[in-house]
Amino acid sequence: MKIRFKDRLEAVEWIADFVENEGQFEVLREQLHFNFIYEGVYFLDIEEEIGEVVSLDGSRKENR
């Protein structure tokens, strides 16, 4: 499914409402950025399952 946006703010708000976690947010935000650089248009091409960024070092960082 290909989704076009009028600007970056609209796209980022849509991503924030659509995703389930921060990893998915990062993947879609990077795709949005890449698409704009190479195509000049803000859009996402959503697959059935969204990729996710994970940490493999096993450590947890807490915000304080």
Secondary structure, DSSP 8 states (H G I E B T S, - for coil): -EEE-SSHHHHHHHHHHH-SSHHHHHHHHHHHHHHHHHHSS-EEE--SS-------S-------
